[in-house]
Every structure is written in structure tokens, then in C-alpha cells.
Amino acid sequence: MTLFVSPRSHHPAWPSRLPATALVALLSSGLACADHDDDEGDDDPVPQPSGEDPREVTFVADVAPIYYERCVACHQPGGAAPFSLTTYADARTYALPSRAATAARTMPPWLVTSDGSCGEFADSIALTDEQIATIGTWVDQGMLEGSGSLPTPPNPPNVPDTVEYATPHFVPEIAGGDLAQFDEYRCFLIDPNLPGDRYVTGFELEPGNPALVHHVVVFNLDPNADVGDGKTNLDVIHDLAAESPDREGWPCFGAAGEGTEFSGAPITWAPGQGPLAYPPGTGAKVAADELLVAQVHYNLSDTSLLGQSDSTRLAIRWADQVDKEGFFVFPDPLLESLFESEPDLLPPGQPSYQYTWQATPAELGLAGIGAVDIYGIFPHMHELGRKFSLSVLRDGEGPSCAADVQNWDFNWQRMYFYQQPIRVFEDEPLQVVCDYDTTSRTDDVYPGWGTRNEMCLALMFLVPAE
């Protein structure tokens, strides 16, 4: 195994312990800020002005302010998107697909309902109905340019003051078995060389080969912790690595590897997740003597990827201290049912099949904590997902909607932070409903880690209530 550390700069972080909840792998494909169909514009006839709209809508006066506020951080030269929308010529070239994507709410990629009816989220890039109508009217009127100057494009999203690490160059192989038929989960050790306890307050993650990498989870663990049978975490890791001594890392379908015990999981990335700064004043603890383990899920369902390699870049912002220590929990009873005598299955041929689970914070390993504040939610299903909801079931009040996804997109996953955290007492159930379309399947769908299996995960960032 190889340790990779290349500091760019060092900046502080703060404490956290992950309770003993099930941790699961995230699966998907895509990239952080843009639609990746690589459209080359549209050859359909240009709509002509109808003369029916009472006011001329122009790019400079009306459309550019929307694009610059919601889209141009990615849709600019050098940005994450495959084309730019910074100039009139750019916007005119992509006007028709832009109108279609915004009307369908597939762009900008913001899956949770953002009208205040089900949670209020920070930094939303969702368009309002009025903004969508403005773009549509501009196209209908013939895409007039207007006059005046355009603002300077905003900087692409980033997390400043980070330290950089990387996984080794690695060539994955299909090693997933029936529950991950085209996949390999491989773990790599990273020594952050911390001078004391530190806290993760943000990160950037960039796969070297996005076509291969379907998720990354970073665990922190004590290498010298006794995990039983007279072995430490590091002993177990060395034993696992010895199973394939000619390859970097070790197999790890179970979190940081079968038999290891981790303290937390401060970083999760899936395609769609861009640079992520945790809410101000919060962070997840990594102790001074702990190591990081990067679990990388490689998917090889496209067999043309066989033989290709990846080295994933990770940049972490550290803090010496924070005001509030947070931690991540990964409850997914659908996936956890695999370990029961009869796992929960999704029946085939159903245009809408709902899987519902409930759990209190106490049942998530937080008994005795009193209450927790939910700072963020990361919904996760696979390719059959349609809809997702998270609610708090409060006595005498009925369900309180906390997150709602009406059009699940496997390729656009991310953490959504709330404007204000949602307080939940330890005996108040959380309810998650995952809705699936299984009409493409003729056999029961098993839960599992592979993209053809399914999950119903509500990854949450929690902070103990004060």
C-alpha cells in the first residue's frame, strides 16, 4: 500500500465520532456541475418573435442575470460544464436545449424541492418559475441580444485553504460478486500527518478517471485500536492487502475493510457532488493519531474501461477547532436487510413501488443524546429510483416534511444543507420513503452495492443539540 501526501496549504478543523450505524457505499455516474450530454447546440429552426408578449425579453437584460447567478459558475470556459453560457453567442447556440432542460428542471441540477414547502436549503441553485418562464419567453421571441455590458463570470466553485492527497494509480478489476456484478471496492491508506486533533470543514474530490469512479467514502480510524483476536486495525489492513500483494490497497466491500473498526466517515463523494464546505462553525473530527482510509467504488459495467487506471485527487480543509462537532450517519434498512434471513426485495414490473423505513435517533446509535440537529441530507438510490422523501414524525403534529425529491437522477447526487438545522429528539422517528420504477426488470430486485441493485439511504450530517 502507498501513502500519498502533497500539502498545498494547511488550515484548521474540529471533533466527531460516528455512532455504530450501518455505512453503505454510494453508487452513481456523472460530474459535478453540468449536463454531460455534450450537446453541440441544436439545429432546429430558430423560433421567430410572436409579437404576443407585452415586453421584449433580451439576453443582456433578462437572461444573462439568471445564467450568471445560477449557471455560469460551471458553464464557463474552464468550468465543469461541457459548454459555456457566458456570452450571447454561447447562449444562443444552446438556447433550445437550455429551454428544455430548465423547463424540465433537469438543469441546474438541484433535486430537492426548493420552494420552502419541504425544508429550506442553503445555496439553492434551483430556478424559480418566473426565471424558467423568462428563459422560455426569450427563446419564443427569437433570442434577442439586447444592449449593455455583461458581468464578470463568477469563480468556479472551490474550497480554499486545503491540503491535497491522492489515491495511487490503480487498475480496477471486476470483483463484486452477485451483489455488485461489475464492480470493485478498493481501499487506500492516507496518512494526513496531523500535528493534533483536527476537523474536516470542507473538501474537493476529483476522480482521475470519472468513467470508472462511482463513489468515494473517506473513513478515519485508529491504526492501533484492538479489533479482536489480538489484532489492530493496521494488522487487519495488512492481512487484507496481503490477499493481493501485487496490487495497491486492499478489498473493502465492508466500509474500511472486513474486520476493521472506524471512528467516523467525514467525507462522502458521488458524481454530482462538487466542492463542499460544511456549514459555518461545524466540522467532523479526525484525531491526531488516526489515519484516513479512502474507499473507492469502481464500476466496470462498460467493459471498454477494463485495463484503465484511476488516481483520485482529494483536497481537505482542516480546522484546529470548530464551534459544533458534527458527524455523518448512513442508515439504509433496505441494504441492511441483506444480512437477514430474508432480505427485502423490490418486485419487478412496478411503475411505482414504495419502500418505507423509520428510525429514531436513538435507534441510529444516539441513545442518551437528548436531541440532534440535522444540518444536511444526502439522498441516495440507484438507477430504479423515482422519488425520495424524508420526514420527521412528531407526536400530535403529523409528518413534518424535511426533504423531497420528485425527479430522482442517479447522475446528480449531492449533500443538501439546510438554512437552519432541523431539531429531532431522540425518540422522534425519521421516516424515509424511496419510490422505484421496476418496469425494466423481470426478476425481483435485491438490495446491494452494485448499480443494478438498489438502496434507500438517507446520509445525514448531524450535530448534538445544545
Backbone torsions as a table, in degrees:
resi	resn	phi	psi	omega
1	MET	NA	154.4	-174.1
2	THR	-126.6	139.1	174.9
3	LEU	-100.2	134.1	-179.8
4	PHE	-124.5	119.4	176.5
5	VAL	-139.2	119.3	173.8
6	SER	-134.6	94.0	-174.4
7	PRO	-65.3	138.5	170.2
8	ARG	-100.5	-51.5	171.4
9	SER	-160.8	162.0	-176.0
10	HIS	-118.6	130.7	-179.5
11	HIS	-141.1	148.1	-172.3
12	PRO	-59.5	169.7	171.3
13	ALA	-153.1	-165.2	-170.7
14	TRP	-158.0	177.3	-162.4
15	PRO	-78.8	153.0	177.9
16	SER	-173.2	140.3	174.2
17	ARG	-129.7	127.7	179.8
18	LEU	-84.2	124.3	176.7
19	PRO	-63.7	167.7	-174.2
20	ALA	-80.6	68.1	174.4
21	THR	-104.1	158.4	-178.8
22	ALA	-64.2	133.5	175.6
23	LEU	-110.0	135.0	-174.6
24	VAL	-127.9	162.2	-177.1
25	ALA	-87.0	146.0	178.1
26	LEU	-100.7	138.5	-175.0
27	LEU	-127.2	139.1	170.7
28	SER	173.8	-172.9	176.9
29	SER	-149.3	155.2	-178.6
30	GLY	137.8	-161.1	175.7
31	LEU	-153.6	173.3	-157.5
32	ALA	-67.7	-44.4	-168.1
33	CYS	-123.2	4.2	-169.2
34	ALA	-148.0	163.1	173.1
35	ASP	-75.4	128.0	-172.0
36	HIS	-106.4	37.0	174.6
37	ASP	-83.4	-8.1	-179.2
38	ASP	51.6	46.5	177.7
39	ASP	-60.1	143.4	176.7
40	GLU	-104.3	36.9	-176.6
41	GLY	89.6	-166.8	-176.8
42	ASP	-139.9	133.0	-177.2
43	ASP	-92.6	4.7	178.7
44	ASP	-62.3	155.2	178.7
45	PRO	-58.3	142.9	179.7
46	VAL	-73.1	126.2	177.6
47	PRO	-60.6	143.8	179.1
48	GLN	-101.0	152.5	179.6
49	PRO	-57.3	136.0	-178.4
50	SER	-88.8	-21.1	-177.7
51	GLY	77.0	0.6	-176.5
52	GLU	-90.6	-21.6	-178.3
53	ASP	-78.0	134.2	-176.1
54	PRO	-70.5	-14.0	-176.7
55	ARG	-138.6	137.5	176.0
56	GLU	-71.1	131.1	175.0
57	VAL	-105.2	124.8	-178.1
58	THR	-119.3	161.2	178.8
59	PHE	-63.6	-50.7	-173.2
60	VAL	-63.7	-45.8	-173.5
61	ALA	-82.2	-31.5	-168.3
62	ASP	-119.8	-45.6	-173.7
63	VAL	-85.2	-42.7	-178.9
64	ALA	-56.9	-42.5	177.8
65	PRO	-58.4	-35.0	177.2
66	ILE	-68.5	-49.5	-178.4
67	TYR	-61.2	-42.3	-177.1
68	TYR	-70.0	-28.4	178.7
69	GLU	-80.4	-37.9	-168.8
70	ARG	-113.5	-21.4	-167.5
71	CYS	-123.6	-34.0	-166.4
72	VAL	-73.6	-17.0	175.2
73	ALA	-55.9	-31.4	177.6
74	CYS	-106.3	-38.0	-177.1
75	HIS	-87.7	69.7	175.8
76	GLN	-147.3	160.2	178.3
77	PRO	-54.8	127.9	-177.9
78	GLY	84.6	-2.7	179.2
79	GLY	-82.6	179.5	-176.0
80	ALA	-73.4	-21.3	-176.4
81	ALA	-79.0	157.5	-177.3
82	PRO	-78.9	-7.8	177.1
83	PHE	-150.9	162.1	-176.3
84	SER	-97.7	151.7	172.8
85	LEU	-127.6	25.8	-173.3
86	THR	-82.8	-22.0	-177.3
87	THR	-118.5	164.0	176.4
88	TYR	-60.4	-42.2	-179.7
89	ALA	-61.1	-42.9	177.4
90	ASP	-60.5	-50.2	-175.0
91	ALA	-64.1	-38.1	178.7
92	ARG	-65.9	-41.3	-179.6
93	THR	-58.7	-39.3	-174.9
94	TYR	-107.6	22.5	-174.4
95	ALA	-63.4	-46.4	-176.3
96	LEU	-67.0	-49.4	176.1
97	PRO	-64.0	-30.4	178.0
98	SER	-67.1	-42.4	177.5
99	ARG	-61.4	-44.9	-178.7
100	ALA	-63.3	-43.3	-176.6
101	ALA	-68.8	-39.8	179.9
102	THR	-72.1	-37.2	178.4
103	ALA	-64.4	-35.7	178.6
104	ALA	-82.6	-5.7	-177.3
105	ARG	59.7	30.2	170.6
106	THR	-87.9	-17.0	173.5
107	MET	-135.4	141.3	-11.7
108	PRO	-61.2	155.6	-174.3
109	PRO	-78.1	88.9	-179.5
110	TRP	-136.7	102.4	-167.1
111	LEU	-81.3	-31.7	-174.7
112	VAL	-76.1	145.0	174.9
113	THR	-59.0	129.8	-168.2
114	SER	-125.1	25.8	-179.0
115	ASP	-98.0	8.6	179.5
116	GLY	88.9	-5.0	-178.6
117	SER	-79.2	-15.8	-177.7
118	CYS	-150.0	76.5	-177.0
119	GLY	85.2	147.6	176.1
120	GLU	-118.1	121.3	-168.7
121	PHE	-109.5	144.7	179.5
122	ALA	-78.5	147.3	170.9
123	ASP	58.0	37.2	179.8
124	SER	-65.3	137.9	173.3
125	ILE	-108.2	9.1	178.4
126	ALA	-65.9	143.2	177.6
127	LEU	-84.6	147.4	172.9
128	THR	-78.9	164.1	176.0
129	ASP	-58.1	-38.5	-179.5
130	GLU	-65.0	-41.6	179.2
131	GLN	-65.1	-40.5	177.7
132	ILE	-63.3	-41.9	179.1
133	ALA	-64.4	-37.3	179.1
134	THR	-62.1	-44.8	178.7
135	ILE	-62.2	-43.1	178.9
136	GLY	-62.9	-42.9	179.5
137	THR	-64.7	-40.5	178.0
138	TRP	-57.4	-45.1	179.0
139	VAL	-66.5	-44.3	-178.9
140	ASP	-61.5	-33.3	-178.4
141	GLN	-82.5	-0.6	177.5
142	GLY	101.8	12.4	173.6
143	MET	59.8	58.2	179.6
144	LEU	-69.2	145.6	-176.9
145	GLU	-82.6	-46.9	-173.2
146	GLY	81.0	-176.3	-178.3
147	SER	-130.8	159.7	-179.4
148	GLY	120.1	175.7	-177.5
149	SER	-98.0	155.2	178.0
150	LEU	-100.0	150.3	178.5
151	PRO	-70.7	168.9	173.4
152	THR	-74.6	133.1	179.2
153	PRO	-58.2	141.9	176.6
154	PRO	-67.2	159.5	176.1
155	ASN	-66.9	145.9	174.3
156	PRO	-58.1	151.6	179.5
157	PRO	-56.1	138.5	176.0
158	ASN	-159.2	160.8	172.4
159	VAL	-111.6	116.3	-177.4
160	PRO	-78.9	168.8	171.2
161	ASP	59.3	52.9	-177.9
162	THR	-110.5	164.4	171.0
163	VAL	-112.7	134.3	-174.3
164	GLU	-98.0	142.6	174.7
165	TYR	-136.0	173.0	176.6
166	ALA	-156.4	150.5	170.8
167	THR	-82.3	157.0	-179.3
168	PRO	-69.4	161.4	172.1
169	HIS	-64.5	123.3	-171.2
170	PHE	-139.3	137.3	176.9
171	VAL	-105.7	105.7	-177.5
172	PRO	-74.6	158.0	176.7
173	GLU	-129.5	156.2	176.8
174	ILE	-70.3	118.6	-174.7
175	ALA	-149.7	29.3	-170.4
176	GLY	-96.5	-16.4	-177.0
177	GLY	74.6	-167.0	-173.7
178	ASP	-63.4	-29.9	-175.4
179	LEU	-93.4	4.1	174.3
180	ALA	-161.0	70.3	-164.4
181	GLN	-61.4	-29.6	-174.2
182	PHE	-120.7	30.1	-166.2
183	ASP	-127.9	159.5	166.8
184	GLU	-138.7	133.8	173.0
185	TYR	-106.6	122.0	-177.6
186	ARG	-130.6	138.1	179.5
187	CYS	-109.4	146.4	179.9
188	PHE	-133.3	139.2	-177.2
189	LEU	-87.6	135.1	176.7
190	ILE	-129.1	125.6	175.7
191	ASP	-98.4	109.4	-178.4
192	PRO	-76.4	-7.5	178.6
193	ASN	52.3	50.9	-177.8
194	LEU	-78.2	136.0	178.7
195	PRO	-78.4	-10.8	179.5
196	GLY	-171.5	-175.8	176.1
197	ASP	-59.2	136.5	179.4
198	ARG	-136.3	169.2	-176.1
199	TYR	-132.6	132.1	175.5
200	VAL	-77.2	124.3	178.6
201	THR	-118.9	1.9	177.2
202	GLY	172.0	165.8	179.8
203	PHE	-160.4	162.0	166.2
204	GLU	-127.3	142.0	178.0
205	LEU	-137.6	131.1	-176.5
206	GLU	-136.1	106.8	176.0
207	PRO	-62.8	142.1	174.5
208	GLY	-72.4	-27.3	178.7
209	ASN	-132.9	85.9	-174.4
210	PRO	-58.9	-26.4	179.9
211	ALA	-66.4	-24.2	-178.2
212	LEU	-91.9	-35.9	-167.0
213	VAL	-91.2	120.0	-178.8
214	HIS	-105.5	-16.8	169.3
215	HIS	-171.4	161.8	172.3
216	VAL	-139.5	129.9	170.8
217	VAL	-121.4	132.0	179.5
218	VAL	-109.0	120.7	178.3
219	PHE	-101.7	154.2	167.2
220	ASN	-115.6	137.9	-179.3
221	LEU	-146.6	155.3	175.7
222	ASP	-85.4	115.0	-176.4
223	PRO	-64.0	-24.0	-175.7
224	ASN	-99.5	4.6	-179.8
225	ALA	-65.4	137.3	177.9
226	ASP	-76.7	118.1	-178.3
227	VAL	-108.3	12.3	177.6
228	GLY	105.1	158.2	-179.2
229	ASP	58.0	29.2	178.0
230	GLY	70.9	17.4	-177.5
231	LYS	-114.1	151.1	174.0
232	THR	-99.9	170.6	174.2
233	ASN	-53.8	-43.7	-177.2
234	LEU	-67.1	-35.5	175.7
235	ASP	-60.1	-46.1	-178.8
236	VAL	-63.6	-42.0	179.1
237	ILE	-61.3	-44.0	178.6
238	HIS	-63.1	-38.3	177.9
239	ASP	-64.1	-42.9	179.5
240	LEU	-65.8	-40.7	179.4
241	ALA	-65.6	-30.2	-178.8
242	ALA	-69.2	-15.2	177.4
243	GLU	-67.7	-24.6	177.9
244	SER	-141.6	70.5	-171.3
245	PRO	-64.9	-18.4	-179.4
246	ASP	-88.7	3.9	-179.4
247	ARG	-123.4	148.8	177.5
248	GLU	-68.2	149.1	173.5
249	GLY	73.7	-159.0	-178.0
250	TRP	-152.4	157.9	-179.8
251	PRO	-69.9	142.6	-175.6
252	CYS	-155.0	61.2	172.5
253	PHE	-65.4	-24.5	176.7
254	GLY	-101.4	90.8	175.5
255	ALA	53.4	-117.8	-177.8
256	ALA	-87.1	5.7	-179.8
257	GLY	127.3	141.7	-178.7
258	GLU	-56.9	123.6	178.5
259	GLY	95.4	-8.8	177.3
260	THR	-86.9	159.5	175.4
261	GLU	-128.2	123.0	-176.5
262	PHE	-107.5	157.4	-179.4
263	SER	-90.7	-31.1	-176.6
264	GLY	-167.3	177.5	177.5
265	ALA	-141.5	80.2	-170.2
266	PRO	-76.5	-9.5	-175.0
267	ILE	-137.3	128.6	172.1
268	THR	-134.1	132.5	178.2
269	TRP	-131.6	139.0	169.9
270	ALA	-140.7	157.7	179.7
271	PRO	-54.5	131.5	-172.6
272	GLY	111.0	-24.8	-179.2
273	GLN	-84.5	116.2	175.8
274	GLY	-90.2	-166.3	175.4
275	PRO	-54.0	134.8	-172.2
276	LEU	-127.2	118.6	172.0
277	ALA	-101.8	128.3	-180.0
278	TYR	-71.0	158.6	-178.1
279	PRO	-52.9	143.2	-177.1
280	PRO	-51.8	134.1	177.5
281	GLY	85.0	-0.5	-178.8
282	THR	-115.0	160.4	176.8
283	GLY	-172.2	168.8	-179.9
284	ALA	-116.3	130.7	-170.5
285	LYS	-77.4	140.5	165.4
286	VAL	-128.4	120.2	-176.5
287	ALA	-72.5	158.7	-173.7
288	ALA	-57.4	-36.5	-174.7
289	ASP	-95.3	8.5	-176.2
290	GLU	-90.1	155.2	173.3
291	LEU	-108.4	160.5	174.1
292	LEU	-102.1	145.1	174.7
293	VAL	-124.7	119.0	177.6
294	ALA	-94.8	112.1	174.6
295	GLN	-91.1	118.3	-179.1
296	VAL	-112.4	126.3	175.5
297	HIS	-96.6	116.5	176.3
298	TYR	-102.3	135.5	177.1
299	ASN	-117.9	130.8	-175.5
300	LEU	-122.4	32.7	177.4
301	SER	-63.3	-28.4	169.6
302	ASP	-86.5	101.6	-172.7
303	THR	-67.0	-12.9	175.7
304	SER	-67.7	-14.0	179.4
305	LEU	-82.7	-12.5	179.2
306	LEU	-57.2	131.3	-179.0
307	GLY	93.5	-12.4	177.6
308	GLN	-81.9	157.9	-177.0
309	SER	-117.2	168.2	176.8
310	ASP	-143.9	143.8	164.6
311	SER	-134.9	115.3	-173.2
312	THR	-95.3	131.0	179.3
313	ARG	-89.3	135.3	177.2
314	LEU	-130.3	126.2	176.9
315	ALA	-119.8	122.8	-175.0
316	ILE	-114.9	134.6	171.0
317	ARG	-95.9	122.1	-178.8
318	TRP	-104.8	150.5	172.8
319	ALA	-132.4	145.8	177.4
320	ASP	-67.8	-35.1	-179.7
321	GLN	-157.4	158.3	174.8
322	VAL	-138.4	168.0	-179.3
323	ASP	-75.3	-35.7	-174.6
324	LYS	-135.8	124.9	178.0
325	GLU	-83.2	127.9	178.2
326	GLY	-116.2	168.1	176.5
327	PHE	-152.7	161.8	-177.1
328	PHE	-108.5	138.2	172.9
329	VAL	-119.9	151.1	-170.9
330	PHE	-129.0	53.7	-176.4
331	PRO	-71.7	132.7	176.4
332	ASP	-152.0	83.5	-179.6
333	PRO	-60.1	-26.1	176.4
334	LEU	-62.7	-49.7	178.9
335	LEU	-65.9	-40.7	-178.2
336	GLU	-64.1	-22.7	179.8
337	SER	-66.7	-15.0	175.1
338	LEU	-57.5	-27.9	-174.9
339	PHE	-92.5	8.2	175.5
340	GLU	-100.1	167.3	-177.5
341	SER	-64.0	-32.6	177.7
342	GLU	-129.7	98.5	-179.1
343	PRO	-66.3	155.1	176.0
344	ASP	-72.6	131.4	-178.0
345	LEU	-118.9	149.8	173.9
346	LEU	-96.8	124.7	-178.5
347	PRO	-70.7	146.3	-179.5
348	PRO	-76.6	164.3	171.3
349	GLY	73.5	17.4	-177.2
350	GLN	-105.7	122.0	177.7
351	PRO	-68.7	-23.0	177.9
352	SER	-152.0	106.6	177.1
353	TYR	-123.0	124.3	-175.9
354	GLN	-101.0	133.3	172.2
355	TYR	-114.3	124.1	-175.7
356	THR	-121.3	136.2	172.5
357	TRP	-137.1	155.5	177.8
358	GLN	-131.8	146.1	175.3
359	ALA	-159.0	139.0	174.0
360	THR	-87.2	160.2	173.1
361	PRO	-54.0	-36.5	177.9
362	ALA	-61.0	-39.6	179.5
363	GLU	-72.5	-15.7	175.7
364	LEU	-90.2	11.4	177.3
365	GLY	96.7	13.6	-174.8
366	LEU	-112.8	26.4	178.1
367	ALA	-59.4	136.7	179.0
368	GLY	89.8	-3.8	-176.7
369	ILE	-83.4	-17.8	-179.7
370	GLY	88.2	-70.8	179.7
371	ALA	-155.5	156.2	175.4
372	VAL	-128.6	155.5	173.0
373	ASP	-106.1	125.1	175.2
374	ILE	-84.5	114.5	179.6
375	TYR	-93.3	-24.7	-177.0
376	GLY	-160.5	157.9	-179.8
377	ILE	-135.6	136.3	177.1
378	PHE	-123.9	95.2	178.4
379	PRO	-69.0	148.9	177.4
380	HIS	-151.2	122.6	168.1
381	MET	-135.8	-175.1	177.9
382	HIS	-110.0	-147.9	-169.0
383	GLU	-72.9	-17.9	-179.6
384	LEU	-90.4	-4.4	-178.1
385	GLY	-64.3	142.6	175.8
386	ARG	-117.6	-51.1	-175.3
387	LYS	-141.1	160.3	-178.9
388	PHE	-147.8	140.4	173.5
389	SER	-144.3	147.8	173.9
390	LEU	-125.5	128.9	178.5
391	SER	-133.9	154.6	170.9
392	VAL	-104.9	126.9	-179.2
393	LEU	-95.1	101.3	-176.3
394	ARG	-100.4	137.2	-179.0
395	ASP	-56.6	127.6	174.4
396	GLY	77.0	-3.2	-176.5
397	GLU	-116.4	-14.5	-174.5
398	GLY	78.9	178.3	-178.0
399	PRO	-63.3	136.1	174.1
400	SER	-108.0	112.2	-173.5
401	CYS	-68.7	127.8	-178.6
402	ALA	-113.4	-25.9	177.1
403	ALA	-161.6	141.2	-177.6
404	ASP	-143.4	125.5	174.8
405	VAL	-118.0	116.4	-178.4
406	GLN	-92.7	-23.9	-179.2
407	ASN	-134.6	84.1	-178.9
408	TRP	-62.4	137.1	175.6
409	ASP	-130.7	111.2	-178.3
410	PHE	-55.3	-26.4	-174.7
411	ASN	-90.1	-4.5	-177.1
412	TRP	-129.8	81.9	-179.0
413	GLN	-110.7	146.1	-179.7
414	ARG	-166.5	165.6	171.9
415	MET	-85.0	132.5	176.1
416	TYR	-111.3	118.6	177.6
417	PHE	-95.6	144.5	179.9
418	TYR	-83.2	151.3	172.6
419	GLN	-62.7	-40.7	174.1
420	GLN	-131.9	134.9	-178.4
421	PRO	-63.1	154.9	179.2
422	ILE	-101.2	119.6	-178.5
423	ARG	-83.9	133.5	179.2
424	VAL	-133.3	126.7	177.1
425	PHE	-78.3	154.9	-169.1
426	GLU	-63.1	-19.8	179.5
427	ASP	-101.9	7.0	179.1
428	GLU	-91.6	122.9	-177.8
429	PRO	-70.7	140.8	164.8
430	LEU	-94.9	138.1	178.6
431	GLN	-120.7	128.9	177.5
432	VAL	-118.9	132.7	176.1
433	VAL	-122.1	120.8	175.1
434	CYS	-109.8	129.7	-177.1
435	ASP	-113.1	129.6	-174.2
436	TYR	-123.3	149.4	170.0
437	ASP	-108.0	108.4	-176.7
438	THR	-107.8	20.2	-177.6
439	THR	-65.2	-19.2	179.5
440	SER	-82.0	-3.3	-175.4
441	ARG	-113.0	145.4	176.8
442	THR	-108.8	-9.1	177.7
443	ASP	-121.5	159.7	175.2
444	ASP	-54.1	143.0	179.6
445	VAL	-97.6	120.5	179.1
446	TYR	-84.5	147.5	166.4
447	PRO	-66.1	156.3	179.3
448	GLY	167.0	-179.9	-174.1
449	TRP	-89.0	-20.0	-178.5
450	GLY	-76.9	158.5	-176.4
451	THR	-67.7	-21.2	177.6
452	ARG	-88.0	-5.7	169.9
453	ASN	-95.5	-178.4	-177.5
454	GLU	-131.6	159.5	177.2
455	MET	-138.5	163.6	176.2
456	CYS	-143.0	74.2	-169.8
457	LEU	-104.0	136.2	171.2
458	ALA	-120.0	86.5	176.7
459	LEU	-73.1	126.3	-176.9
460	MET	-128.5	143.5	172.6
461	PHE	-99.1	115.2	-173.8
462	LEU	-115.8	148.5	173.9
463	VAL	-131.7	128.1	176.8
464	PRO	-55.7	134.7	-178.5
465	ALA	-69.9	144.5	179.4
466	GLU	-89.9	NA	NA
